[in-house]
């Protein structure tokens, strides 16, 4: 049995990843370390809480004493690091929390792993030669795009919000432990995820929730900001591939090749809701434009060719199929709450 520390699993992506990972790899023991801030909910993991190969620990990734205890107690042989503050609006209001968690927390995990897995720089302890640190990052570290280009693994970093700056910083710390100490690391930068279990504050859940409640659906600015949308389970499968078969010291971009403006997103969701939960008026009449977010990047889009060509990854869902699966999940969730 091989123990892997997976941080932040009560959040959106991690809570989709853990059930998938446990089912696929019965030889792994998963330790989920999560502080259960507002974005974490153990209900997201109700289907695995009784699994003998799963252990939940409530705690802060910045707590070095706790991290050291976990590495010693469970003989941790790998880290998949999801835990992060991730909502851009919150980073604008309170950037300090993002620096503490995303930068200092990542450093703490890396430094403990280095000391547990390695004798000295570029010398791994006997039996720990295959230990790997997989850092989950975002395409927002690259900044904003023009109308035609795509983010590649060689795109220079140009973060424009406190959130993306904190993630760019954490990426650089991971890189430094690879280059300075010879740690076995990989980084994945993903595009906007969507799917089940996402926090209510995010765009797609907000559209669905507001529409069902008959409230105004807020869209920033002119609604023409473009994002590349990736179904969360496709992202999980990409992480799995990179963790197991990605080349050490490499970065892999994971994107869905599903570019949509926010207006296209809200229009598609409202059209589907008009069919599934019809009312006297179209939900589209609830769309309301609000003041744009400070520093709002205009366009993100990822070139996932490296992951596709080197590791054979391919997204199973396109946006048209993924958004229906997503809406069906939220309809069940919000109906239960009403």
Long-range contacts (C-beta under 8 A, 24 or more apart in sequence): 1-27, 1-28, 1-29, 1-53, 2-27, 2-28, 2-29, 2-77, 2-78, 3-28, 3-29, 3-30, 3-31, 3-74, 3-75, 3-76, 3-77, 3-78, 4-28, 4-29, 4-30, 4-31, 4-76, 4-77, 4-78, 4-79, 4-80, 5-31, 5-33, 5-70, 5-71, 5-74, 5-76, 5-78, 5-79, 5-80, 5-109, 6-30, 6-31, 6-32, 6-33, 6-79, 6-80, 6-81, 6-82, 7-32, 7-33, 7-34, 7-61, 7-79, 7-80, 7-81, 7-82, 7-83, 7-109, 8-33, 8-34, 8-40, 8-61, 8-81, 8-82, 8-83, 8-84, 9-34, 9-45, 9-56, 9-82, 10-34, 10-36, 10-40, 10-41, 10-42, 10-44, 10-45, 10-56, 11-39, 11-40, 11-44, 11-82, 11-83, 11-86, 11-199, 12-39, 12-44, 12-193, 12-195, 12-197, 12-198, 12-199, 12-202, 12-232, 13-82, 13-136, 13-193, 13-232, 13-235, 13-236, 14-82, 14-83, 15-41, 15-44, 15-45, 15-197, 16-195, 16-196, 16-197, 16-232, 16-233, 16-235, 16-236, 17-80, 17-82, 17-236, 17-239, 18-45, 18-48, 18-54, 19-45, 19-47, 19-48, 20-233, 20-236, 20-237, 20-240, 21-236, 21-240, 22-48, 22-51, 22-53, 22-54, 24-240, 26-53, 28-53, 29-53, 29-54, 29-55, 29-74, 30-54, 30-55, 31-55, 31-57, 31-70, 31-74, 31-76, 32-56, 32-57, 33-57, 33-59, 33-61, 33-66, 33-67, 33-70, 33-83, 34-58, 34-59, 34-83, 35-59, 35-60, 35-61, 35-83, 37-85, 39-85, 39-86, 39-87, 39-199, 44-197, 60-105, 61-101, 61-105, 61-106, 61-108, 61-109, 62-100, 62-101, 62-104, 62-105, 62-108, 63-108, 64-108, 64-111, 64-112, 67-108, 67-109, 67-112, 68-112, 68-116, 71-112, 71-113, 71-116, 72-116, 76-113, 76-116, 77-128, 77-130, 77-131, 78-131, 78-132, 78-133, 78-134, 78-243, 79-109, 79-113, 79-132, 79-133, 79-134, 80-134, 80-136, 80-239, 80-243, 81-106, 81-109, 81-133, 81-134, 81-135, 81-136, 82-136, 84-136, 84-166, 84-167, 84-170, 85-163, 85-166, 86-138, 86-163, 87-163, 87-199, 87-201, 87-202, 88-140, 88-161, 88-163, 88-164, 88-293, 89-201, 89-293, 90-163, 91-161, 91-162, 91-163, 91-166, 92-161, 92-162, 92-293, 92-294, 92-295, 95-162, 95-166, 98-162, 98-163, 98-166, 99-162, 99-166, 99-169, 101-166, 102-163, 102-166, 102-167, 102-169, 102-170, 103-166, 103-169, 103-170, 103-173, 106-135, 106-170, 106-173, 106-174, 107-170, 107-173, 109-133, 110-173, 110-174, 110-177, 110-183, 111-177, 113-183, 114-177, 114-181, 114-183, 117-183, 118-181, 118-182, 118-183, 121-180, 121-181, 121-182, 122-181, 122-182, 123-182, 124-182, 124-184, 130-184, 131-184, 132-184, 132-185, 132-186, 132-243, 132-248, 133-174, 133-177, 133-183, 133-184, 133-185, 133-186, 134-185, 134-186, 134-187, 134-188, 134-239, 134-242, 134-243, 135-170, 135-171, 135-174, 135-185, 135-186, 135-187, 135-188, 136-188, 136-190, 136-239, 137-167, 137-170, 137-171, 137-187, 137-188, 137-189, 137-190, 138-164, 138-167, 138-189, 138-190, 139-189, 139-190, 139-191, 139-192, 139-228, 139-253, 139-255, 139-300, 139-302, 140-164, 140-167, 140-297, 140-300, 141-167, 141-168, 141-171, 141-189, 142-189, 142-300, 143-297, 144-297, 144-298, 144-299, 144-300, 145-297, 145-298, 145-299, 145-300, 145-301, 146-299, 147-299, 149-301, 150-301, 150-302, 150-303, 151-189, 151-253, 151-255, 151-300, 151-301, 151-302, 151-303, 152-253, 152-303, 152-305, 152-306, 153-189, 153-250, 153-251, 153-252, 153-253, 153-306, 160-295, 160-297, 161-295, 161-297, 178-248, 178-249, 179-249, 184-248, 185-248, 185-249, 186-242, 186-243, 186-246, 186-247, 186-248, 186-249, 186-250, 186-251, 186-252, 187-250, 187-251, 187-252, 188-238, 188-239, 188-242, 188-251, 188-252, 188-253, 188-254, 189-251, 189-252, 189-253, 189-254, 189-302, 190-230, 190-235, 190-238, 190-253, 190-254, 190-255, 190-302, 191-227, 191-228, 191-229, 191-230, 191-254, 191-255, 191-256, 191-300, 191-301, 191-302, 192-227, 192-228, 192-229, 192-230, 192-300, 193-229, 193-230, 193-231, 193-232, 193-235, 194-229, 194-230, 194-231, 194-232, 194-322, 194-323, 194-326, 195-231, 195-232, 195-233, 195-322, 195-325, 195-326, 195-329, 196-232, 196-325, 196-326, 196-329, 196-330, 197-232, 197-329, 198-232, 203-262, 203-265, 204-265, 204-269, 204-323, 204-326, 205-330, 207-265, 207-266, 207-269, 207-270, 208-269, 208-273, 208-327, 208-330, 208-331, 208-334, 209-330, 209-334, 210-286, 211-269, 211-270, 211-273, 211-283, 211-286, 212-273, 212-277, 212-331, 212-334, 212-338, 214-279, 214-286, 215-286, 216-286, 216-287, 216-288, 217-266, 217-270, 217-283, 217-286, 217-287, 217-288, 218-288, 218-289, 218-290, 219-262, 219-263, 219-266, 219-287, 219-288, 219-289, 219-290, 220-262, 220-289, 220-290, 220-291, 220-292, 220-293, 220-296, 221-289, 221-291, 221-292, 221-293, 221-296, 222-289, 222-292, 223-261, 223-262, 223-263, 223-266, 223-289, 224-261, 224-262, 224-263, 224-298, 225-261, 225-262, 225-296, 225-297, 225-298, 225-299, 226-259, 226-260, 226-261, 226-298, 226-299, 226-300, 226-301, 227-259, 227-260, 227-262, 227-299, 227-300, 228-255, 228-256, 228-257, 228-258, 228-259, 228-300, 228-301, 228-302, 229-256, 229-258, 229-259, 229-260, 229-265, 229-319, 229-322, 230-254, 230-255, 230-256, 230-258, 230-315, 231-256, 231-315, 231-316, 231-317, 231-322, 231-325, 231-326, 233-316, 233-317, 234-315, 234-316, 234-317, 237-313, 237-316, 238-307, 238-313, 241-307, 241-311, 241-312, 241-313, 242-307, 242-311, 245-311, 246-311, 247-310, 252-306, 252-307, 252-311, 253-302, 253-303, 253-304, 253-306, 253-307, 254-302, 254-304, 254-307, 254-313, 255-301, 255-302, 255-303, 255-304, 256-302, 256-315, 256-317, 256-318, 256-319, 256-322, 257-302, 257-304, 257-315, 258-318, 258-319, 258-322, 259-299, 259-301, 260-319, 268-319, 268-323, 269-323, 269-327, 272-323, 272-324, 272-327, 273-327, 276-327, 276-331, 277-331
